[in-house]
């Protein structure tokens, strides 16, 4: 006889005073970057923003639902290819048409992959998602679809015009920056709302004890599939932006290296935290740029993977909770100190 699990029994996100203050301040500060950065640094900031969206999408699976996927780059790449294939040759395509279509393409593939892979668990789930991603990789790499191994180039960039007035032109760096930043803010807000909803609390319950959730009457397969599709569509948003940024799409965007990189980002930032996913993307991209800089490391810069790998090992060893754990640790210490001070002061007064 199963015992009903009420909403009150489901895991709740921690309530912290001023939890929204830091993300809002960070968003406002980031909005000022185009006024301060060079063209190269601004492009690097856009790259970080795109990968932050990509990391947030995987965080919904790994950190929230407990589903470790090694094939998440498939949705990233499928959306990028959809963007390139839909773009007209005679001018910019409409963002309002291309963006939803790219995300829908990623979502449809995520629905297909999730419907099959979620019937497995543990390491089998990891391997099945990897297999589906490699399947998509070889379809684009070994066939004549979209240029084969050479990929496909975008002749123009998506844009948004109303009554002949250009509102957003992704050909312009500043327009692209703010459009990408707005996409990141919307993705973060959406996931924050999901985590605080009944659906998000159910996903957290599945991560903690799926068997108990099933015994309580929750159809966990449907919840996991919905999370898988949402994560795939958000990865598709990142893929759309990356295709528009680089102007070229190739099969490497679907490779397991890309899936592994975004998984490292959320581990580096700290699992179970949206802010950790964003921090991990920032740290990973900046470390990669630093170690691959010939101005700093000269000829050894070509071995940047080695330096980055050693750094990741050190981070995991000394910061098991990720970068977000540093803030939590300092906050915990300050609370302990204030508590000790209060107790001491109370004893002295007595």
N, C-alpha and C positions, 0 to 999 in steps of 0.2 A: 504493500500500500504506500503510494508516494505521498509525500508531504508537500503541499503547495508552497511555492516560493514566492513571497510577496515582493513588491517593488522595494520595500524598505530593507529587505534582506540582500538585495543586489548591491554589488560594490558601487560606491559613490565616489566621484572625483573629489579630491581634497579641496576644502574651502579655505582659500587664503585671502586675506584682506589686500585689496589692491592688486589682484591677480591680473587684471586687464591693463594696469598702468604701464608695466614694462613693455608689453608688445606694442601698445599704442605709441609710447615714446620712441621705441625703436623704429616704428614705421615712419613717424614724423622726421626722425633724424635721417633715415635712409632717403626720404624724399628730397633732402637737401644735397645729396651727393653729386647730382649733375652739375651743381654750381661750383663744386670744389675739385672734382676729379678730372684727369685728362681723358682723352678719348679711349685710350687703351684700358685705363682703370675703370672707366664707366662700362666698357664691354665686359670686363671681368666681373663687375658687380652684377650685370645682367645674367651672366653665366651662373653665378652663385644663387641668384634668385630662382632661376629655372631649376637648378638641382635641389634647392630647398623645397620647391613644390613636389618634385620627384620623391624626395625623402619623406615628406609629410604623407604622401600617398602610401608608401610602404609602411610607415609607422602605424597606420590604421590596421594593417594586417598583422605585423609582427608585435608591436608594442601593446596594441589594444586587444586584438583577438587571439594572439599567440600562434599565428600561422606564419611560419618561416618559409618564404618563397625565394627560390633562386632563378625565377624566370620573369621577374617583374619588368625587366627591360623590354620584353616582347610588346607590352602595351605602349611603352614609350616609343618604340620604333614603328609599330603599326600606325600610330597616330601621325608620326612624322612622315611616313610614306603616303598616308592618305592626304596630308596637307600638300605634298609635292605633286601628287597625281591630280588633285582637284584644281590646282592653280592654273588659270587660263594663260595662254601664251601671249595674248595681246594686251595684257595689262594686269593690274593688281586684282586679286580676288577679294570678295567681301568677307570680312571677319565674322559677321553675324551668320554667314552660311558655312564657312570653312571650319571655324572653331567647333561648333556643335557637331559637325559631321566627323571631324577628326576624333573628338571625344567619344562619339557614338561608335565609331569603328573600333576604338580601343575597348569600349565597354562590351561590344558584341563578342570580341575575341576573349575578353575576360570571362564573359558568361559561359562561353564554350569550354574554356580551360577549367574554370572553377567547377562547372557542373560535373566534370569527370574527375578532376584531381582531388576535390574535397571528399570523395568517397574513400580516400586513403588518409593515413595519419603518420605523424612523425617523419622519419627519414624518407619514407616512401612518398609522402606528399612533397617533400623537398625535391626528390629526384624526378617526380612526374612533372612538376612545374618547370624544372630545368629542361626536361625532354621536350615539352611543348614550346619553350622559348627557342631551343635549338632547331626544332622543326621549322618554326617561322623564319629563323635566321637562314637556314639552308634553302628555303623556298625563294627568298629574295636574293640570296648569294649565288645559287647554282642555276637559276632560270633566267629567262630574258625579261622577267617582270621588273619594270622600273630600273633598267640599266644593269642588272646583274651585280657582279662584284664591284663595279665602278660606281654604282649608285646613280642618283639623279640630281640634277641641279635645278634650283628655282630661278626662273627668269625674272621674277619680280617678288614683291612682298605683299602680304595681305594688308588691306586697308579698310577703313570705315568712313563712308561719305554719306551725308544727308543733304538732299536737295542741292547737290553740286558742291557742297562745302565739306572739305576734308577734315573730319574730326580726329581720326587716328590714322597715321601713315607709318607702318612699321619699317619703312625705308629710312625714316629719320631716327637717329639714335635716342634722342630725348623722348620722342613719342614711344619708342620701344621700351625704354626704361620704365616709364610710368605705367604703361600697359602691363608689363611683367610684374611690377610691384603691386598693382591693383589685383592681378591674378593671384599673387601670393597671399595678399590680405584676405581675399575672398575664400581661398582654399583653407587658410588657417581658421577663419571664422566659421566656415561650414563644419570643419572637423571638431572645433570646440563645441559647437551646438550639438553635434552628433554624440560626442562623449558625455554630455550632460543630459541627454535624452534617455528615454526608456530603452531605446535600441542600443545606445552606447553602453549602458549599464549591463544589458544582456550580453553584449560582446565581452565585456570585462568578466562577467560570470562564466562565460564559455572558456575564457583563457585560464581562469582559476580552477574550475572543475566542470568540465563539459558533461560528465556523466550525471552529476547532480542536477544540472540544468535540464537535461533530458528527463530525468526522473520527476522533476517538478512540472513537466508538461510543456517545456519549450522545445520547439522544433529547431534545433541548433543548426541543422543543415541549411535551412533557409536564411537564418541570420548570417551564417558564414558566407554563403553565396552572395548575399546582398553586399556585405562588406568587401568581398572580393571584386565585385563589379564596380562599386564606388571607387575603390583604390585604383582599379584599372583605368577608369575614366579620368581620375586626377593625374595619373601617370600620362594619359593621353594629352591632357592640357600642357604638361611639361614638354611632351614630344612635339606638339604644335609650335610652342615657343622656340624650341631648339632648332627646328627646321627653318623657321622664319629668321632666326638669328644667324645661323651659319650659311644659309642659302644652298646647302647641299645635304642630301640624305643618303646614307650608305648602310649596308647590312651590319656594320660594327655597332650600330645603335641598339641592335637586338641581341648582342652577344652576352654570354654569361659574365664577361668581365664587367660590363655595365651594371648588371644585376648585383654582382659582388661589391662593386664600388658603392652603390646606394645603400646596400646592407651595412657596409662599414661606416657610412655616414651616421646612420641612426644608432649604431653601437657606440661610435665615438661621442655622439652628443648625449646619449643616455636613453635607453628604452623606456617606453611608457610616458613620454613627455613630448608634446608638440614643440615646445621651445627647444628641447633637446635635439629634435630632428633638424630644426633650422640651424642651431649652433653647430651640429655635426657637419652639415653641408658647408657652412662657412669655413670651419676649420679644415675640412678635407681638401677643399678646392685651394685654399690659401697655402696649405702645406705642400700640395702637389705643385703649385706655381713656384713656391720657394725652392723646393728640392730640384726642380727642373731648370732653374735659372743658371745659365752659364756664367753670368756676371758674378755669382756667388760661389758656385762649386766648380767652375771651369769644365774640364772634360768629364768629371765625375757626375755632371748633371744628367748624362744619358743613362745613368743607373739610378734614377730617381725612385724607381719602384722599390729598390732595396732600402733606401733611406726611409721611404714612407712606410714600408713594412715593419722596420725596426721601431719606428715611432708609434705605430699602431699597437705593437706588442707591449711597449712601455705604457701606453695609455690604458690598455686593458688590465695590465698588471697592477698599476698604481691608482687607477681611477675606475674601479669596476662598475660604478654607477654612471660613468661618462662625465662629460663636461658639466652637465646640469647638476651633477652631484656636488660639484664644488660650491655652488651657491647654496644648496640645501645644507651642506656641512657647515658652512660659515654661519648660516641662519640658525642652525641647531646649536652651535657653540655660543652664539650671542644670546640665545634664549636661556641656555643653561647658566651663563654668566649673570644675566639679569635676575634669574630665579635665585641663584646663590646670594646675590647682593641683597635681594628682598628678604630672604630668610635671615641673613646675617644682620641686616638692619632691624628686622623685627625682634630678633633675640637680644640685640643690644638695647633696644628700647625697653624691653621687658626688664 
